[in-house]
Amino acid sequence: MLTESQVDRSFRKLIKAEGLITQTFDKAEELLDDLRPESPLRHRLYSELDELREISPSE
């Protein structure tokens, strides 16, 4: 299980490296699943992920 710091860092690297595509979003969700359900970081990153999905170009 990853720490919150590791998940946050990995999430940011993933989005930056792979861009806003469906596969990236799926990988990001897998990372967030490593966090506790009640984690504030989990909720914040899921919100960011939802926003990124909204602004991403359709495939």
Backbone bond lengths (Angstrom), bond angles and torsions (degrees), N, CA, C in turn:
res aa  C-N    CA-C-N  psi(-1)  N-CA   C-N-CA  omega(-1)  CA-C   N-CA-C  phi
1 M - - - 1.457 - - 1.527 108.24 -
2 L 1.313 116.26 134.48 1.452 122.46 -178.80 1.525 110.98 -85.51
3 T 1.326 116.22 153.42 1.460 120.20 174.32 1.524 109.34 -78.09
4 E 1.321 116.29 165.68 1.467 120.04 178.77 1.529 110.63 -60.59
5 S 1.309 116.21 -39.38 1.463 120.74 179.81 1.530 110.85 -62.90
6 Q 1.314 116.75 -42.75 1.459 120.97 179.20 1.519 111.28 -65.58
7 V 1.319 116.94 -41.54 1.465 120.87 178.97 1.526 109.93 -64.11
8 D 1.324 116.77 -45.45 1.464 120.66 -179.98 1.527 110.56 -59.63
9 R 1.314 116.97 -47.39 1.466 121.90 -179.47 1.533 110.66 -63.41
10 S 1.315 116.92 -44.88 1.472 120.98 -179.87 1.520 111.45 -65.04
11 F 1.326 117.27 -39.45 1.461 122.63 178.55 1.531 109.82 -59.27
12 R 1.325 116.31 -49.07 1.467 120.99 -178.56 1.530 111.55 -64.10
13 K 1.319 117.30 -42.98 1.469 121.27 178.99 1.527 110.70 -63.32
14 L 1.312 116.46 -42.42 1.459 121.86 -179.07 1.521 111.09 -61.00
15 I 1.311 117.37 -49.72 1.464 121.65 -179.06 1.529 110.23 -62.72
16 K 1.304 116.59 -42.77 1.461 120.75 -178.81 1.523 111.71 -67.11
17 A 1.327 117.37 -42.01 1.462 121.66 -175.09 1.527 113.35 -76.51
18 E 1.323 116.76 -39.90 1.466 119.58 -171.73 1.517 114.22 -101.82
19 G 1.307 117.68 -16.66 1.455 119.61 179.10 1.518 113.14 83.38
20 L 1.323 114.66 -174.48 1.463 121.65 -173.60 1.527 111.08 -95.67
21 I 1.330 115.28 75.75 1.460 121.10 177.74 1.525 109.16 -126.05
22 T 1.301 116.37 162.20 1.460 122.19 -175.65 1.520 112.56 -55.62
23 Q 1.321 117.50 -43.10 1.460 120.33 -178.68 1.524 111.14 -63.05
24 T 1.314 116.94 -36.05 1.464 120.74 178.00 1.520 110.31 -65.64
25 F 1.317 116.23 -42.41 1.458 120.03 179.33 1.529 110.73 -62.63
26 D 1.321 116.55 -39.86 1.467 120.47 178.54 1.525 111.28 -63.52
27 K 1.332 116.75 -43.27 1.467 121.03 178.48 1.525 110.60 -64.88
28 A 1.318 116.77 -39.11 1.461 120.94 179.30 1.528 110.46 -64.01
29 E 1.318 117.36 -40.98 1.469 120.62 177.45 1.519 111.14 -62.25
30 E 1.328 117.00 -38.96 1.462 120.18 177.75 1.528 110.65 -61.65
31 L 1.329 116.29 -40.10 1.462 119.74 176.72 1.527 110.92 -61.96
32 L 1.323 116.23 -44.89 1.458 120.67 -176.82 1.524 111.70 -66.87
33 D 1.320 116.74 -26.28 1.462 120.40 178.20 1.527 112.09 -67.42
34 D 1.349 117.27 -15.72 1.461 121.06 176.47 1.524 112.17 -75.78
35 L 1.327 116.72 -14.98 1.464 120.58 -179.82 1.524 110.77 -87.36
36 R 1.315 115.42 154.13 1.470 120.48 176.52 1.527 109.23 -61.21
37 P 1.308 117.87 145.14 1.469 120.77 -179.44 1.531 113.46 -57.93
38 E 1.324 117.69 -30.86 1.471 120.25 -177.93 1.532 113.19 -91.29
39 S 1.309 117.57 3.82 1.463 121.94 -177.47 1.530 111.69 -65.48
40 P 1.340 117.37 127.67 1.471 120.39 175.72 1.532 111.66 -60.87
41 L 1.320 117.12 -35.22 1.463 120.34 178.68 1.528 110.18 -63.57
42 R 1.307 116.88 -41.54 1.467 120.76 178.55 1.525 110.31 -58.42
43 H 1.316 116.71 -46.45 1.462 120.53 -179.52 1.526 111.43 -64.53
44 R 1.333 116.12 -41.15 1.467 119.91 -179.39 1.521 111.08 -66.27
45 L 1.327 117.51 -44.73 1.460 120.06 -178.73 1.525 111.97 -69.87
46 Y 1.328 117.58 -34.35 1.469 118.90 174.63 1.529 110.45 -64.45
47 S 1.329 117.15 -37.03 1.471 120.15 176.75 1.525 110.46 -64.52
48 E 1.339 115.70 -43.56 1.467 119.57 177.48 1.523 110.70 -62.10
49 L 1.310 116.27 -41.49 1.462 120.75 179.92 1.524 110.95 -62.51
50 D 1.323 116.93 -41.35 1.469 120.84 176.81 1.529 110.94 -61.72
51 E 1.333 116.50 -41.91 1.465 120.27 178.69 1.530 110.99 -65.07
52 L 1.326 116.90 -41.38 1.463 120.41 178.39 1.528 111.55 -63.33
53 R 1.323 116.15 -38.40 1.469 119.55 177.09 1.521 110.90 -62.09
54 E 1.320 116.37 -39.16 1.467 120.36 -179.07 1.529 112.15 -65.37
55 I 1.324 117.14 -35.82 1.469 119.42 -177.11 1.520 113.19 -92.23
56 S 1.335 117.20 -7.27 1.467 119.45 -177.92 1.529 110.22 -73.47
57 P 1.334 115.28 145.83 1.468 118.83 176.80 1.534 110.14 -67.59
58 S 1.286 116.72 145.59 1.467 121.00 177.10 1.500 110.00 -68.18
59 E 1.330 114.73 143.24 1.473 118.52 178.44 1.493 110.23 -92.61
